[in-house]
Amino acid sequence: MTEKFFDFDPGEMLESDVAIETFLAEAMRTGDAKFIATAIGTVARAKGMSKISRDTGLAREHLYKALSENGNPTLETTLAVLKAMGFHLAPVHEAAA
């Protein structure tokens, strides 16, 4: 008997803004910049990278690269993508989290 492995894409489960908000909040709690960028990229793909590209004015290829596992998006890119997805960065004090 051979085992079958399937690729898991968390973006397929992000069907509501509440699910996306929870997904992004959990990613941000890690404090891992690469993980956060990848999570934002996952959401961008789920919402449609072409639409995000149009809304931000950034090339799709740039977004795929910047929001990948090895990407390193600028703060400007991160803010633009979050805004295009209907989200923003908000500071939360450690004691409140």
C-alpha positions as CSV (number, residue, x, y, z in Angstrom):
1,M,0.0,0.0,0.0
2,T,1.4,3.4,-1.0
3,E,0.6,6.6,0.8
4,K,-0.8,9.5,-1.1
5,F,0.2,13.0,-0.2
6,F,-1.8,16.0,-1.3
7,D,-0.7,19.6,-1.4
8,F,-2.5,21.7,1.2
9,D,-3.3,25.2,0.4
10,P,-4.7,27.2,3.4
11,G,-5.9,29.8,0.9
12,E,-8.7,27.4,-0.1
13,M,-10.2,27.7,3.4
14,L,-10.1,31.5,3.5
15,E,-13.7,32.2,2.3
16,S,-14.7,35.0,4.7
17,D,-13.1,38.2,6.0
18,V,-13.4,36.7,9.5
19,A,-11.3,33.7,8.5
20,I,-8.8,35.9,6.7
21,E,-8.5,38.2,9.8
22,T,-8.0,35.2,12.1
23,F,-5.4,33.7,9.7
24,L,-3.4,37.0,9.4
25,A,-3.6,37.7,13.2
26,E,-2.2,34.3,14.0
27,A,0.6,34.8,11.5
28,M,1.4,38.2,13.0
29,R,1.5,36.7,16.5
30,T,4.5,34.6,15.4
31,G,6.6,37.6,14.9
32,D,8.3,35.8,12.0
33,A,8.6,38.3,9.1
34,K,8.9,35.6,6.4
35,F,5.9,33.6,7.8
36,I,3.8,36.8,7.9
37,A,4.8,37.7,4.3
38,T,3.9,34.2,3.2
39,A,0.5,34.4,5.0
40,I,-0.3,37.7,3.3
41,G,0.7,36.1,0.0
42,T,-1.7,33.2,0.7
43,V,-4.5,35.6,1.3
44,A,-3.6,37.7,-1.8
45,R,-3.8,34.5,-3.9
46,A,-7.1,33.5,-2.3
47,K,-8.6,37.0,-3.1
48,G,-7.0,37.0,-6.6
49,M,-3.5,38.1,-7.3
50,S,-4.5,39.8,-10.5
51,K,-7.1,41.9,-8.6
52,I,-4.6,42.8,-5.9
53,S,-2.1,43.7,-8.6
54,R,-4.6,46.1,-10.2
55,D,-5.6,47.6,-6.9
56,T,-2.0,48.2,-5.7
57,G,-0.5,49.1,-9.1
58,L,2.2,46.5,-8.5
59,A,3.2,43.8,-11.0
60,R,1.8,40.4,-10.2
61,E,5.3,38.9,-10.6
62,H,6.6,41.4,-8.0
63,L,3.8,40.4,-5.6
64,Y,4.3,36.7,-6.0
65,K,8.1,37.1,-5.4
66,A,7.7,39.6,-2.4
67,L,5.0,37.6,-0.7
68,S,6.6,34.2,-1.1
69,E,8.5,32.0,1.4
70,N,11.7,33.7,0.4
71,G,10.3,37.1,-0.2
72,N,11.0,40.2,1.8
73,P,8.3,42.8,1.0
74,T,8.8,46.4,1.8
75,L,6.5,48.0,4.3
76,E,5.0,50.0,1.4
77,T,4.2,46.8,-0.5
78,T,2.8,45.2,2.7
79,L,0.5,48.1,3.5
80,A,-0.7,48.4,-0.1
81,V,-1.5,44.7,-0.3
82,L,-3.3,44.8,3.1
83,K,-5.3,47.8,2.0
84,A,-6.3,46.2,-1.3
85,M,-7.5,43.2,0.7
86,G,-9.5,45.4,3.0
87,F,-7.2,45.2,6.0
88,H,-4.6,47.3,7.7
89,L,-1.9,47.0,10.3
90,A,-2.9,48.0,13.8
91,P,-0.6,48.0,16.9
92,V,-1.7,45.8,19.8
93,H,0.0,46.1,23.1
94,E,1.5,42.8,24.4
95,A,-0.6,43.0,27.6
96,A,-3.8,43.3,25.5
97,A,-3.0,40.4,23.3
